[in-house]
Amino acid sequence: MLQTSYIRENRDRVIERLAVRGINAAEMIDKVIALDEKRRATQTELDSTLGEANQMAREIGDLYKQGKAQEANAAKEKAGELKQKSGALQEEMAETQNALNELLYHLPNLPHESVPTGKSDTDNEVVSEHGSKPDFGFEPLPHWELVKKYNLIDFELGAKITGAGFPVYIGKGAQLQRALINFFLNEAREAGYTEFIPPFVVNAASGFGTGQLPDKEGQMYHMQLDDLYMIPTAEVPLTNIFRDVILNENELPQKLTAYSPCFRREAGSYGKDVKGLNRLHQFDKVEIVQVVDPEKSYEVLDTMVAHAAGLLDKLGLHYRVLRLCGGDLGFTSALTYDFEVWSGGQDRWLEVSSVSNFETFQANRLKLRYRKGNEKPQLAHTLNGSALALPRIVAALLENYQTENGIAIPEVLHKYTGFESISLND
């Protein structure tokens, strides 16, 4: 959430940066400033009224002690008026704050200066491309045909048990899935991240803290009876570990990683983008999260991008890194890099990771602060990244490593899978 003090002091810059997202925010920003001015004026009047009421209460006691009952009664009447006035001011304060919050909750983060202007993913900037596309020498199959041929994943069975988008992994398909999770977690631990197993269900306060609520409530599975949400990513419970926490400077950075299933309704998805593993309602992902000193957050972002790239290098996949444009940038993010791998069987790019710096946006919602020495606590910066999301990684591995006689497994995974290939004889 943007800070009202920053908006008030940097009105033109806020409007200019939100325009990069394609948002004409001038009217909303002026409403925020007007409400903030009203709130502060009301607070000043309330403080003065309460101060006068406290002084009056002391005077009433003194007057009674001095035997001046008539003057004391008059003062009591005045005190009653002040109490009534302070109650009205408190009610006005609450109404103004609620109106202000409603605007702030729906204002996205300001894009970093490096974020390109654009309306959609077609305007994203390709930062780098690595590796090369596979050369098959035969007509490659898409992964949804490969998993059926080798009995690795059953989409129809998942639809029977639950519904579309909830696949069942079988045999070596399940082993490959587990191998990737272990590989990603081990790599994160070696990079200095502490592993957690968080809850896979969170309350509304947690969803608000990381920005899923009220922006993405339609994409989350909600259990109304308990008012709990299935997590869309481990970012939510991991980052909320620090809700309402003040860290000391020497406790930064905080580096966390977790595997979790992720649950997303993906309303409105259709066509080739949802076929097979391309888009699921339940999928597995390893997440990395950091809480850092604001002065170091963009240096840390570069290390997190390098970490995700290192995983793809070790898997031998052809991939590219994109800097998202303003129109494709997530609600909470100041800067996001997406990773896409080449899908040899589909002849297209598949997104497998996003790595983002949220600056103080989440921290302001979370009241996540840190203290330098004896200074006043200030907001930390939060970052997170997929390292990595499994479905499209599995799709790319199956498609890119397929042969006419089976599917090879990248060497880096052999110690995790316990097998080096998949064939019809398995």
N, C-alpha and C positions, 0 to 999 in steps of 0.2 A: 504494500500500500504506500502511495506517495505521501510524504510528510506535508502537512498544511503550511508549516513555516517555509519549506523549500518552495512550494507553489507560490506563496505570497511574495517571496523575495525574488523569484525567478520566473515571473508570469510569462514573459515573451519566449524564454527558452523552453519552458514546458510546452507551450502551444506549438512551437517550431518542431520539437522532437516528436510530439504525438502526430504531427502532420506526416512524418516519415512512415507511420503506420496507416496513413490514409484517413486519419481522424481529424475533423475540424472541431477542435476542442475549445475554441475561444469562449463560447457562451457558457459551457460547463465550468471552465476554469474561473470565469468571472463570478459565477454563482458560488463556487467554492470560496473564493476570496471574500465575497459579500457575507456569506454565512459565517465565515471565520471571524470577520470583523464584528458581526453582530454577537457572536458567541463571546468574544473577548470583552466587548463593551458590557454585555450582560454580566459577565463574570466580575468585572470591575465594580459595577453597581451592586452586585450581590455581596461582594467582599465588604464594600463600604456599609451596606445595610446591616450585615451581620456584626461588623465592628461597632456600629452605633447601638445595635441591640445589646451587645455584650456590655458596653459602657453604661447603657441605661439600666441593665440588671444590677450592676454594681451600685449605681446611684440610688436605686430603689431601696436596697438594703441599708444604705447609709441614712437615707431619709427616715426610714422606720426607726432606726436606732436613735435618731435625733428627735423623735416624736412628731415628725412632720407628716402625719398620716394623709392630710389632704393633698400635699404635693406628691407624696409617694403614690397615691391612687391615680393622680393625673399622669404620673410617669408610667404607671402600669398600663394605662390606656394607650399611651404612646408606644410602649413596648409591644402591646398586642398588635398595633397597626404595623409596626416594623416586622413582627413575626409573620403576619399575613402577607406583607410585601415580599419578604424573603422567600416564602413558599411559592408565590407566583413567579418570582425570578428563577427559582430552581426549576420549576416546571417549564418555563420558557427556555432555560438553558438546555434541559433534556431534549425538548422538541427541536431546538436548533442543532444540537449535537447529532441527533438521529438523522436529521435532514442532511447534515454535512457528511456523516458517515455513509449514507446511502449513495451520495455522489462519489466519495472516495473509493468505496468498494467496487465501483464499476469503471474506475479509471485504470487503464493498464500501465505497466512500467514504461519508463522513458527509454527508447532505444539508445544504445551506445553510439558514439559519433561515427564508428566504422560501419554501422548497419546501413546497407544500401536501401534507397527508396524503391518501393515496388508494391504491387497489389497481390501477387500470388506466388506460388512456388516456381513459376516460370521465370520470375525475376530474381531468384536466388543466385548468388555469386559462387562460381566454382573456384575454390581456393587452390586445390591441388588434386592430382589424380595419380594413383599408385598401382603398380603391377600391370598385367596385360590380360585381355580377354582370353578365355580358353579356346583352343583350336581343336575341334573334335574329330573332323574327318568323317563324320556321320551325322545324321539328323538327331540332335539331342532331344530328350524328353523333358517336359516340365515336371516339377517335383510331385504334383498330384498324381501323375501317372507312375512315377518311380516308386512312390510309397505304396501304391497299390500292387505294383509288380513284385516288390520285395517284401510285402506285408510288414511295413514299418509304422504306418499311421492309418487309422480307420476313421474317416470323416463321417460316414453314414452311421456307424455305431455311436459316435459321439452325439450325433443329431437325435438318435433314438433315445439315448439316456437323458440328454439335457436339451439340446437344440443345436442349430447351426452355429458354428464358431467355437465349439467345445470338442476338439478332437481327442481320440484315444490313441496313445502311443503304445506300440507293441514290440516286444523282443528287442532287436538291435536298434529299433527306432527309439525306444525308451532308454536304452543304454547310452545311445548317442546324446540324447537330451541330458541325461544325468552327467555324462562325461564333460559336456560343455559347461554346465553349471560349476562343476568342481574345478575345471581349468580356469574359468573366469574368476572364481573366488580365490584360488591360489595365487593367481597373478595379482589380484588386488591386495592380498595380504603381503605379498613380497614387495609391493609398492608402498607399504606402510599404512594401509587401511586396516582398521579394527573390524572384525566380522561380527555382525549382529544377526539374530533371528527375531525380527519384530512381529507384533500382531499383524495379521492380514486384514483386520477390520478396525476402523477408526471412528471416533466420534466427530460431530460436526465442528467442534472447536479445532480439531486437527486439520480437517478439510479446509477450514477458513485460514488457518495459519500458513499453509503453503500455497494458497490461492486457487484450490480446486473449487471452493465455494466462495461467493455465489456464481462464479463464472462457468463452471463445468458440471453443475449438479445433474444436468440431463444426460451426461455421459457416464455417471457413476451408478452402481447398483446400490439401492437404498433399502435398508430394512426398516420400514416405517414403525413397526411396533416398538423397536428398541432405539430408533433414531441413530442407527449406525450405518456406515458405508463400507463396502468392499473396496480395498485399496486399488487405485489405478496404477500405482507404482510404489516401490519401497521408499522412494523419496519422501512420501507423506509421513509415515511413522518415524523414519530416521531423523528427519529435520525437526519434527515435533518433540524429539527428546529434549531439545533446547528451548522449548516454549517457556516463557517467563523465567529465563535463566540469565544471570549475569556471570560471565566468565572473566577470569583474570587474563591479562595479556599473555602470561607465560603458558596458558592453557591452549593457546592457538598455535597452529591450526588444529581443528578437530577433523579427523579423517575416518569415515565410516563406510562400510560396505555391507550389502545384504543381498541374498537371493530371496525372491518372493514370486509367487504367482501374481499376475496382474489381471484385474477384471475391468473391462470397458464395454459399455453398451454399443459404442460405435454406431449410433443412430444415423441413418441416412447414407451409409456406405453401400455401394453396389458395383456391379460390373467386374472386370478383370482384377481390380484392386482387392477384391475380397475372396478370390478363388484360392482354394487350398490353404496354405499357411500365410498367405499375404496379409490377411486381416482377421484376427480372432477376438472373441469375447473373453477368453481366458488364455493367457500365455505366460511363459516363464522369462524372468529377466534378472540379471545381476546389476545392481545400482551402486554407484559411488557418490558420496556426498562429502562436501567440505564446508566448514565454518572458519572464516579467515579474517585477518586484519584487512580492512578496506584498501590499504595502500598496496597490498600484495595480491589482490584478488585476480587481476588480469594475468599476472605471472602464473598464478595457480591454474587459471583457466587453460593456459597453454600446456601445462603439464598434464592436465586431465585429457585434453585433446590428444596429446602424444600417447597417453596410456591406451585410449581406445584404438588409436592407429596401430600401436604395437600388437594388440590382440589380432587385428585383421592381417597384419604382416605375418605373424606366426601361423595363422590359418591358411596363408597363401591365397587370399582372395583379392580379386581386382576391385578397388574401391576408389571413391572420390570424397573429398571434404567440401561441404558447402557452407557459406556464410548466409544465414537466412535474411531475407529482405524484411522491411517493416511490416508489410502486409501478411507475411507468413510467420512472423515472430509470435511466440506464445505470450499469453496475457501477462505472466509474471516475469518474463525474461528481459534483460537489457541487451544481451548478445547470445546468440545460439549458433553452434556449428552442428550441422547434420552430417552423418556418414551414410553413404549409400554404397551397397555392393552390387556388382554386376551379376545378373541372373542369366546364366548361359542357356537354360531351357526355355526361358520366357523372352529373352533378348531385350531386357530392360533393367533399369536400376531399381533397387529395393532399399528403402531406408531401414537402417539397423541400429542407429544410435543418434541421440541428441545430447550435446554437452553445453550447459548454459551457466551464465553468471547472472544472478538475480540482484546483485548489489544489495541495497538495504530493503528492497521491496518486501521480501518474505520476513526479514528480521523485524521490520516495523509492525507487521501483523502479529508476529510471534512474541514481540517484546523481548527479543534476543539481543542482549547487549554484552559488551566487554569493557573492562576498566584498565586504563593505563595508569599505573602507579596510584596516586591519590586523586586523579582527575575524575570528573563526572563521567558516569558510564555512557558509552555511545553505541550506536547500532553496528553490528558486525555485518559482513557480507556472507551470503550463502551461495553455493554452487552445487550442481549435480550433473551426473552423466550416466547414460546407459553403457554398461561395460560387460556384456552387451545384451540386447534383447534377442531371444533365441529363435523365434519362428522363422524369420527371414534369413537368419544365419544358417539354420538347418536347410532351408530351401536352397540357398546359394551353394552350400557344401554338396548337397545331393546332386544338384544340376551341374555344377562346375567340375566335380570330381567323378562324374559318371563315365563309364567305358561301355564298350559294346557287350562286355561280359559281367558287369557289376558296377559297384561304386567303391572307389578308393577312399580311405580315411586319412586326413592329414597326419603326418608323422608326429606332430606335437600332441595329438590326442591319443596315440596308441596306448600310453601307460594308463590313460583314463578309461578307454573303451574296453581294453583287453582283446581287441581284434583290429586287424589292419584293413579289412575290406568287407563289403557286403555283396553276397551273390545269391543266386537262386538255390544253391545247394545248402544254404544255412537253415 
